[in-house]
C-alpha cells in the first residue's frame, strides 16, 4: 500500500521553530535537523504500521541525533504528522497548546 504524508500546522510550526533554533546555534545545523526529520518522514511512509501506539491512537518515532519525537497517526492511507515535539519538554504536556 502506498501512503501519503500530511503535516498538520502545529507540527510544521514546531519543525520550523526547531530548524531556526539549530541554525542560530551553528550554520548548517538547522539543515542537518531538517534532513533528519525528512528522513524519518520518508521512513514512516514506508512502514507506518510498524510502531506501537504511544498515547491513544497516536504513535511516535524518535529522531536519532536530535532530542525530538515525531507524533503521528495512520488513517487509512495517510500518515498524519501531529507534532515534531522536543523531548526535553514535559511529555505530559504533549497535545496541549504551547
C-alpha positions in Angstrom: 0.0 0.0 0.0 1.2 3.5 -0.8 0.9 6.1 1.9 0.7 9.9 1.6 2.0 12.4 4.2 0.0 15.1 5.8 1.8 17.5 8.2 -0.5 19.5 10.5 0.1 23.2 11.1 1.3 22.7 14.6 3.9 20.1 13.6 5.0 22.4 10.7 5.4 25.3 13.1 7.4 23.1 15.6 9.6 21.9 12.8 10.4 25.4 11.6 11.0 26.6 15.2 13.5 23.7 15.7 15.2 24.4 12.4 15.6 28.1 13.2 16.9 27.4 16.7 19.5 24.9 15.5 20.5 27.2 12.6 21.1 30.0 15.1 23.4 27.7 17.1 25.6 26.9 14.1 25.3 27.5 10.4 24.2 24.3 8.8 22.9 22.6 12.0 19.3 23.6 11.1 19.8 21.9 7.7 21.1 18.7 9.5 17.9 18.8 11.7 15.8 19.3 8.6 17.4 16.4 6.8 16.9 14.0 9.7 13.3 14.9 10.1 12.7 14.4 6.4 14.5 11.0 6.5 12.1 10.0 9.3 9.1 11.2 7.3 10.2 9.1 4.4 10.7 6.1 6.6 7.3 6.5 8.1 5.8 6.4 4.6 7.5 3.1 4.0 6.5 1.4 7.3 3.9 3.4 9.2 2.2 0.4 10.8 5.5 -0.8 12.4 5.2 1.3 15.5 3.4 0.7 18.8 0.7 3.0 20.0 2.0 5.7 22.3 -1.0 7.7 23.5 -4.4 6.6 22.5 -4.4 6.4 18.7 -1.1 8.2 18.3 2.3 6.7 17.6 5.8 8.2 17.8 9.2 7.8 16.4 12.4 9.3 18.0 15.0 11.2 16.0 18.4 9.7 16.4 20.6 12.8 16.7 18.3 15.5 17.9 16.1 15.3 21.0 12.8 15.3 19.1 10.0 12.9 18.6 7.5 12.8 15.7 4.0 12.1 16.8 1.8 10.7 14.1 -1.3 8.7 13.3 -2.1 6.4 10.4 -5.6 7.0 9.0 -6.4 4.8 6.0 -3.6 5.5 3.5 -2.4 8.8 5.2 0.3 9.3 7.7 -0.7 12.4 9.6 2.1 14.2 11.5 0.6 16.0 14.5 3.8 17.2 16.2 7.6 17.4 16.0 8.0 17.6 19.7 11.1 18.5 21.6 11.6 15.5 24.0 13.0 17.7 26.8 9.6 19.3 27.2 7.3 17.6 29.7 5.8 14.7 27.7 2.7 15.0 29.8 2.1 18.4 28.2 2.1 17.0 24.7 -1.2 17.7 23.0 -1.8 20.9 24.9 -1.3 24.3 23.3 2.1 25.8 24.0 
